[in-house]
Every structure is written in C-alpha cells, then in structure tokens.
C-alpha cells in the first residue's frame, strides 16, 4: 500500500516533502504554501504532488494518509487538531504547539481519533553523537549524571527582528529554538524535571520591532537531584550553533565549537577523548523514515505521542515561570 502524503508550509517543509517523496511506498499527493509559485516549483522538482488551494482540500482527500505540517509555529495547534480529526497521521515541525492547554487539547483529539501517529521534528534526536551519548549514559559509562548544561546559540537575529516571528503574540525563544535542547535533555536524563525557574533579557533586540525577551535561561530540578540549565540565545553574535555539557560521576561529555569529546580524568593536563561522531543530523527529514516505518509496521503510537505532550508541558512550565516571575512545578500528566 502506498501512503499518500500532503505537505503544508514549504520553507523547511520542502525538506519534509523531499524525504517523503524519496521514501519507498510513499507518494506526495498535495503541496500547499501561501506562495503558490513555490508549491508549483517543488511539485515540478519532485515530479510528485498537486498544488492545493486550501488545507480543507487536503483534509477532504481520502487518499491522504499523512499530513506533514511546517507552517508558522502559532498555526500548528489548529492544523494538528484538524488533521487528527480528519483521520490523518501527523508529522509536525517543532513546536507541536505553544501552551500546556493546547497540548492537552491535541491529546484529546489524538485519543479520540485512535491509533494515529503523531511526531514532532526535533532533529537532534537523530544526531549520531547524541544517539551514542544516550546509549553511553544508559550503559553507565558516565556514572551517575548529575548535571546537564545546554546553550542554543541562534545567531540569526534578523529572523526575530523581521519576518513573522516578531508578530507572534508572546513569542518565546525557548519555544522557538531552545526546545531542541530541552528535548535532548529529557532524552538523555530519562526523567522529567519537577520544577523550573526562568529569567529573561531583552538587550540585543532593544529598539527593534521584536517585543519579547531575546535571551532566556532556565534551571530545571530533577527527582534524582540532578540539575539542568538551558539557555536560548537568539541575539548572540555567533554562528548558528549549540553547546552541550553532560556531567557524570565517571566522565564528562562536551560538545562546542571544538567538537564532541569526553573527559574521563580530573587531573590537571588531562586530555579529552575526541569523538568522531556528527553533532548534527544528515538533514531536516532524517526522522521521517522511522515515522513511516512505525505506521507501516503498526507500532503502538502512544509512547511517541505522549512524549511529545510531555515535552510541551516542560516547555510551557519554563515559559510560565518567566511570565509570573517564580519557579513553577512541572506536571507529569495532562
């Protein structure tokens, strides 16, 4: 059986479309973008897909099995709900949605739809070095992990001072970029934090049309006693990058602009063990083959979907902590 795929939003969504078009047993049937000329170009390049006139046209087509959503962040909630209600599997760019209440409502639509797959495109999950690191932590190679530090260095200030992000009410840089690092933290720590405290600053974008904090710093406390510290830095004078440090009782992992490496020795002058593993995935569509395989083989969609909802609860608590100016508890259930 060939799976029919519709892709909406053809910025990063073009990479979604290319990944689906290249996957065995899949065919791109519809493409939709606010710029119809772009949709027409992508259809020509792929040799697949017709240009849709509306999202409704896509949802009404019984030949569409999967809807891939790569529109503006604040549109995801409504589009995901509508796609689930139409009986479509959903692959959506991050963030799945923007608030805890939206996540709870999506969860209700997903539960009502029954047995549909829902995943968000958090591509660091597939980065070879973090796949390795997760296995190393699970095997005890770092000892007990007691701290995670992550910095999301956006380096693309023009994308918040101009363009659609500046017009989104209550835009959060943690939600728009830091979510990658929060997701990585949750996967590596393998536990949900209990509380979060957040502070923010708006200095780099002062005097621009961007109205919100361009820098956020969060501190998470885990049940094990471990601490997580994450920053989302959209105003930095730095190329687009991220920095990760994971501290265990037996070893320390570091990734920065010097590359990934592991320290196993505390002594002065100790040398790090360099890791010849890529810190980034091969592309923005790298998670799509596994998503397709899960649909084809009848894998239980619940763990993946519930993981997406849990991530939004953690993210939303960090945003709330900033808004109210005090630490917030993190709910483990909707």
N, C-alpha and C positions, 0 to 999 in steps of 0.2 A: 504494500500500500504506500502510495506517495503522499507525504504530508504537505498540504498547502500552507504557505506562509505569506502573511501580509506584514509589511514593514512601514511604520509611520514615523516620520521625522528622519530626514536623510542628511543630517550632519554626521555625527558618529554612527547614525543608523545605516549609512551607506556600508560601513564595515559589517554591520549585522547582516545586511542583505547579501553581501558577497560571501559571508560564511555560510548562510543558509543555502544560497544558490550552489555552492561547491559541495555541500553535504550530500552523500548518496541517499536517495529516497526522499529528498525534499525538492520542492519547486516553489520559487517565489511567484505568487499569483497576483499580488497587488502591491503597489508602491504609492505612498501618499506623503506629500510635503506641501507646506504653504507656498513654496516655489515650484509650481507645476513643471517648469522647464527643467529644474534639477531632477525631478522624478522621471521625466521623459529621458533625460541623459542617462540616468542609472539603469533604466529599463533597456535602453539600447546597448549599454556596456555589458550588461548581464546576459542579454538575449532572453530574458525572462521577465514576466510581470507586466501588468497593465497599470496605467496611472488612474488611481481612484479619484473621484470627485469629492468624496467625503468619507469620514470614518464610518458613518452609518452604512454606506455602501459595502464596506469591508465586512462589518459585523453581520450583515444580512446574507452574506455568501456562505452557503453550507460547505463549499469546497475549502474554506479557510479553517485549518486546524490550529494554527499558531498565529498569535499576534505579537509582533516584536515592536516595542514602544521605545522611541528615542526622541521624544519631544521635549519641550522645556519642562524643567523639574516640577513646577507647580501644576502642570497638567496631568501628571502621571496618575494621581489618585482617581480622578473621574474616569480616565481612559482604562485603567486596570479594572475598575469595578464593572464598567460596561462590557469589556471583553470577557470577563468571567461570566457575567450574566448571559452573554451570548454563547456560552459553552466553549470558549477558546482557551487553549493553553497560552500562558503569558510569559514572555521574556522581556524584561524592562530594564532600561538604564537606571543607574543609581541616581537619586534615591528612589526606592519603591514609592514612598510618599513622604510627607513632611512633618506629621504630628502623630502622637500616640493614638488620638481618636480616629484619625484616618486609617492607621494600621489596624485598629480594631474593626473598623467598618469593612475594610478589604478582607480581613479574616472571616467576617460573617458572610460576605459574598462568596468567598472561596469555599467555605464549608458547605454552603447551600448548593453550590454548583456541583460538588462531588467529584473527586478523583481527577482534578485538573492540576497540571504542573505550573508552578509559579516561581520564577527565579529572577534575581536582580544581577546586573552585570558588574560585579565587583571583581575586576580582573586580576588584582594582586593575589587572589586565591590560587591562580594558576601559575604564578611566577615560580620558576624552578627552585630558586633559593629558599622561598618560603614553604614550598612543598617539602623540601628537605628539612628545613628547620622544624616544622611541625612534627615530623617523624622523629627527629632527634630529641625534641622535648618529651614526646610520648615514650621514647625508649629510655629516658632518664639521663641522656648524655650531658645535659647541662646541670644536672642535680635538680634541686627544687627551685623553680623560677619564682623570684620574689619581686621583680620589677620589670615593667615594660615601658619604654620611652619611644615615642614616635612623633616625628615632625613632618607635616605636609607642607612643602615649600612650593606654592603655586607658581609664583614668578610670572603670572600673566595678568597684571593689574588692570590692563585695558579691558579685560573681559567683565570686570565688575564696574568700572567707571563709565563704560559704554556698552551698548548691547542690552539684551533682555534681562540680565541678572539685576541690574540697578533698578528695574521697575517692578521686581517681585516683592510684595509686602513681606516684611520680616525675613528677608533673605539671610540665611545662616551660612557662613563659610565652613563651619563644621559639617553641616548637612551637604553642602555643595562639593566639598573636597576631602575634609577630614574624615568623612565616613569610610573612606578606603582604609584608613589607619585604624579606626575603631573596629571595623570588621576583621582586620588582620589580628588585632589584639585579642578579640573574642575567640578566634580560631586557634591561636597559639596558646592562650591561657587556659582554654577549655573550661571556663567557668564564667558566670555572669556577675559583674560587679554589683555591690549592694547600694552604694551611694556615689554621687558625683558632685563636684564643685567646679564652677566655671567662672573665669573672668575674661573680659574682652577689652579691645582697644581700637580706636579709630583715629590713627595718626597718619598712616601712609596715604589714605584717601581723603584726608581733610581738604575741603574746598572743591571737591568733585561732586558729581551727581549721585554717587553711591552714598546711601543714608545710614548704613549699618556698620557694625564692627568688621574691620578687615583682618583682625587677628583675634583668635580665641585660644585659650589654654584651659584644659580640663584635667582634673585629678580624679581618678576612679579608685575606690577601695573595694577589694575582693573579699569574699568569705574566708579564703585561706590566709588572709593577712597581706597578700601581695598588693602592690600599688601600680596603677597605670597612669602615665602622664602623656597627654597628646596635645599638640598644637596644630592649628590650621592657620597658616600664614600666607594670606593672599597678596599682601603688599610688599613682599620681600624683593630685594634687589638680588636675584639669584635665578639661575635657570630652573625650569620645572624639575622638581626632584622630591625625594623623600628620604628621611633618615630614620633608622630603626636601631634600637639597642634593647637587648633582652639579657637580663642579669640573672644567672642561676648560681647556686652554691658551688657548682663544679666548673662552670665555664660561662663566658660572656660572648654573646653574638653582637656584632656591629655591622651595619650597612650605612655607608655615607658616600661622599664623592671619591673616597679612596677604594671603594669596592667592598664586597662582603668578606668578613673574616671572623675568626673565632680565637679568643684568648682562653688558654687553659692554665695559665701561670700568673700568679700575682707579683712575682719578683720584679724588681727594677730591671729594665732592659729586656724583659721577656718579649719574644716575637710572636706575632699573631699567625695563626694558620690561615692562609688565604683560601677562599672557597671559589672554585671555578664554576660558578652557577649564576645564571642570569637573574637579576633582581626585578626584571620586568617580563611580562608575558610576551608571546610572539606577536600578538595583535589584540584589537578590541573584540574580536569574535571568538577568542580562544575557548570560552566556556560553552559555546553553542553546541559543539558535537556531543558533549556529555548530556546537555539538556535534551537533545534529540534522542539520544540513546535511552535516557530514562523514560521518555514517552513510549518508545518502541518496545522496550522490554517490560513495561508495566511495573517499574519501580514505584514503591509507595511514595507519593509526592509530599506526604506530611512533614517529614523531617526537614526537607529543604525549605518548604513554605514557612514552617514555624520558626526556622532560623532567621528568615527574612523579617518576620514580625518582631522577633526578639531584638534584632539589630536596631530597628526603628525605635523600640521602647528605650534602648540605651541612648541612642542619639537624641531623642526627644527630651529625655531627662537632662542631658547636658545643656540643651538649648533653654529649657525651663530654668535650670539653675542660674544661667546668666540673666534671664529676664527678671527673676524675682530676687536675685542677689543673695541666695543662700543655698547650701548643699541640698540635694534632692535624693529621695530614695528611688531605686530603680525597680520597677515591677517585673516580676518573672512570669506573670500570666496576664492576658488581656483584661 
